[in-house]
Amino acid sequence: MRLASRSSARPVAHTIGICSLFGNSLLLYVSYKNRHLLKAAEFFIINLAISDLSMTVSLFPLAVTSSIFHRWLYGETMCSVYAFCGVLFGICSLTTLTLLSTVCCLKVCYPLYGNRFKYSHGRALVACAWAYALVFACSPLARWGVYGPEPYGTACCIDWTSSNREAAARSYTAVLFVFCFVLPCGVIVASFAQILAAVRRSRRTMEQHASARSRLGNIQAIIVKVGR
């Protein structure tokens, strides 16, 4: 049953990998061709494409060949490298999305601050996203957390089962869950909730303004008719 489920999921994974490769490559090509037109906030879109493309290029070939033979083919060292790249690029992508949602929220809800966002701010925040991801990706290499094979044995990631045996791995898993899942997702949800609320307020204001103008127009028409 497990082998059948992996075989059925393999074409889907291959299709996603190919689409990611061509889609992100196309985005980077178009961005390079129109680099003089880019805005500061669009650095996050470019960085997201870079991290996603890097994940596809570094992980996809190893995962595909290993899945064909139903086992990890590249040894323990490459297993750690594979897991490191997955954590690095994955956290960088999520952090970039978090920063992008925050900047969008500032521009929509707090334009006084959002309009001050410059290219230097975008570059600095992108660098912070990579540094943030690098800290969590390097931690298992420094023995805080453990990299190891996934349950199916065809790829590698964080060894979640080590949390049941080692206190260091348990603390790493807890910190990773809070700062690389709960916190980013919370910020993203809060940012878009504020954007949605601001859009609704703006629409309500426009509808009230349009209604007031319509009433004023009706009153003027009545006055004209009465005057006649």
N, C-alpha and C positions, 0 to 999 in steps of 0.2 A: 504493500500500500504506500509506504513512504517513497519507494523508488518510483512508483507510478506518478505520485504527486509531483516529485521533482522533475520527471520527464515532461509532464504537461506544463509545468511552469517555466521550463527552459526557453521555449520560443518567445514567450512574453518578455522574459528578462532580456533576451537578445534584441528584440524589437525596441525595447526601452533604451538599451545601450546605444543602438545605432541612431535612434532619433535624438538622443542627448548629444551624441558626437556631432551630427550634422547641424542640429539646431543651435547649439552653443557656438560652434565654429562660424556659422553664418552670422550670428549676432555680433561676434567679435570682429568679423570682417567688415560688416556694415558700420560698426562703431569706429573702426579705424579709418574707413573712407570718409566718414563725416565727423572726425574728431574735433574739427574747429567749431562744430555746432553743438557739441555736448554741453549739458548743464552740470552743475556740481553734483546734484543728487543722482545723476545718471551714472556716476562712478560706482554706485552700489550695484546697479544692474550689470555693469561690466565685470565687477569683481565676483558677482554671483555666477556669471557665465564662466569665468576663469576657474573658480573652485569646482563647479559642476563638471566642466570639461576635463580638469585635472583628475578628478575622481574617476571619470569614465576611462581615460587613457591609462591610468596607473592600475586600476582594479579590473576592468572589464576583460582584458586578454587573459589574465591569470585565472579569473573566475570561470570563464568559458571553457578553457582547456581542462581545468580541474573537474568541472561538472561533466565533461564528456567521459572522463575516466572514473567518475564517482569517488574521487579522493583528492586530497591536496598533494600536488606534485612537486612543490618547490622548496621543501625543507623548512626547518624551524626558523632560520634567520629571515627568509623571505616571508614567512608567516607573520613575523613581527613587523616587517616593513609594510606588508599589505594592510595589516590592522592599523598601523600608525597613519598611513595615508587615508584610510577610511575615516578614522576619527578626526584627523586634521581637516580634511576637506569638508566633511559633514558638519562639524561644528562651525567652521568658517562660513559655510552657506547659511546655516541657521542664524548665526550672529549678524551676517550681512542683511538678511531679511528683517531681523529685529531693528537694526539701525535704519534701514530704509523705511520701515513703518513709522519709526519715531520721527524721522525727518519729514515725512509726509504729514504726520499729525501736527508738527510745528508749523508747517507751511499753510495748512488749511485752518487749524484752530487758533494758532497764535502767530499770525503773519508778521507781527512786529519783530519777533525773533526768527521766524522761519526765513524771512526775506534777507536776513543777514548771513545766511549760509553760503559759504564761498568754496572755491576749489581747494584751498588749503585745508578747510575743515573736512571736506570729503576725503582727501588723501590721508589725513591724520586718522580719521575713523576707520578707513579701510586697513591701515597699518595696525590699528588696535584690534580689529577683528582677527587678523592673522596671528597677532601675538597672543590673544586670548585663546584661540584654537590650539596654538603651539604648546601652551602650558599644559592643557589637558591631554594632548597627544603624546607629549614627552613623559608625562608622569608615570605610565606603566613601564617605560624603559628605565626609569629611576627607582623601580620597585614599589611605587605607590600605585597599585592596580596591577593587573596581569593581562597580557595578550595571549591568545590561544586559538585553537580551531573552533569553528562554529559546530553546533550539534550535528549537522549533516556531514561535516568533514571535508567540504569542498571549498571552503573559504576560511578566513580568520577575522577575528574581531576581539573585543574585550571579553575575557573569560568571566562571564557573569557567575558561574558556579563557584569561583574562588571566593566570592563574598561569604559563602557558607563556612569557609575554612580559615580565612585570614582576616584579621582586624583591619589591616592596611587596605586590602582590597574592598572590604565592606565600607570603609570611610570614603574611599575614592568613588565607589558606586553611588553613595548617598550624595556626595558633593556634585558629581557629574549630573545626577538626576535633577538636583535643585538648580544649578547654575547653567546647565546646558539643555534643559528641557522645560522645567516649570517656569523659571524666570523669563527666558526668551518668549515662550508661548504666552505667558501672562502679559508681557509688554506688547506683543503683537495684537492680542485680542483687545487690550485696553486702548491702544492707539487707534485701531479701526473702529472701535465703539465710539470714541470721541469724534472721529471723522464722520461717521454715520449720523451722530447726534447733531453735529454742526451743519451737515447737508440738510437734514430735516428742518432745523431752525431757519436756515436760509430759504428753503422752499416755502415754509409757512409764512415768512416775512414777505416774500415775493407775491404769494397768493393774496395776503392781506392788502398789500399795496395795489395789486391789480384790481382787487374787489373795491377798494376805496376809489380808485380812478374810474371804475365802471359806474359806481354810484354817483360820483361827481358829474360824469358825463350825462347820466340820466336826468339829474337835477337840472343841468344846463339846458338839456333838450326840452324839459317841461317848461322851464322859464321862457325859452324862445317861443314855444307853442302858445303859452299864455299871453305873451307879449303881442303875438299876432292877432 
